[in-house]
Amino acid sequence: MPHYKDGTPAKVGDVVHGRGYNVTYPITGVVVHVQPEQQACNLKVAHARPADFGSGPVPVIDVEYGETAAFEKVG
């Protein structure tokens, strides 16, 4: 089972904070998928991000891929 920075095993439903592969800023979100058989790209985190559809910024839910070692469990 993959582990976070502090050695805690990763599981679906955990609230985590860290850096994914495709964003330039740290994210906080909920783990929605863990792939135990993979070393890299073994975590999917659902998080809110701002998007602008013409009437100003609104939050949208996005899913970011990452490596468990780049995240820490919150709480």
C-alpha positions as CSV (number, residue, x, y, z in Angstrom):
1,M,0.0,0.0,0.0
2,P,1.4,3.5,-0.9
3,H,2.3,5.8,2.0
4,Y,2.2,9.6,2.4
5,K,5.3,11.7,3.4
6,D,4.9,10.8,7.1
7,G,4.6,7.0,6.4
8,T,0.8,6.9,6.9
9,P,-0.8,4.4,4.5
10,A,-3.0,6.1,1.8
11,K,-6.7,5.3,1.6
12,V,-9.7,6.5,-0.2
13,G,-11.5,9.3,1.7
14,D,-8.4,10.8,3.3
15,V,-8.1,14.6,3.2
16,V,-4.6,15.4,1.9
17,H,-2.4,18.4,1.0
18,G,0.5,18.4,-1.5
19,R,1.5,18.8,-5.1
20,G,0.1,16.9,-8.0
21,Y,1.6,16.5,-11.5
22,N,-0.4,18.9,-13.5
23,V,-0.8,22.0,-11.3
24,T,1.7,24.6,-10.3
25,Y,0.4,25.1,-6.8
26,P,-0.3,22.8,-3.8
27,I,-3.8,21.4,-3.5
28,T,-5.9,20.2,-0.7
29,G,-8.6,17.6,-1.5
30,V,-10.0,14.1,-0.9
31,V,-8.4,11.0,-2.1
32,V,-10.7,9.3,-4.6
33,H,-8.4,6.5,-5.9
34,V,-5.3,4.7,-4.8
35,Q,-3.3,2.4,-7.1
36,P,-1.2,0.2,-4.7
37,E,0.6,-1.6,-7.5
38,Q,2.2,1.6,-8.9
39,Q,5.0,3.7,-7.6
40,A,4.4,6.8,-9.6
41,C,1.0,8.4,-10.3
42,N,-0.6,6.2,-7.7
43,L,-3.1,8.7,-6.3
44,K,-6.1,10.7,-7.5
45,V,-7.2,13.7,-5.5
46,A,-10.5,15.5,-6.0
47,H,-10.1,19.2,-5.3
48,A,-11.9,22.6,-5.9
49,R,-10.3,25.1,-8.3
50,P,-11.5,28.4,-9.6
51,A,-12.8,28.7,-13.2
52,D,-14.2,31.6,-15.1
53,F,-17.1,31.0,-17.5
54,G,-17.5,34.7,-18.3
55,S,-19.5,35.8,-15.3
56,G,-16.6,35.7,-12.8
57,P,-14.7,32.9,-11.0
58,V,-16.7,30.0,-9.7
59,P,-15.4,26.8,-7.9
60,V,-15.3,23.6,-10.0
61,I,-14.3,20.1,-8.9
62,D,-11.3,18.7,-10.6
63,V,-9.3,15.5,-10.2
64,E,-5.5,15.7,-10.0
65,Y,-3.0,12.8,-10.3
66,G,0.0,12.6,-8.0
67,E,2.3,10.4,-6.0
68,T,1.4,9.6,-2.4
69,A,4.9,10.6,-1.2
70,A,4.2,14.1,-2.4
71,F,1.2,14.5,-0.1
72,E,0.5,14.5,3.6
73,K,-2.7,13.6,5.4
74,V,-4.6,16.5,6.9
75,G,-6.1,16.1,10.3
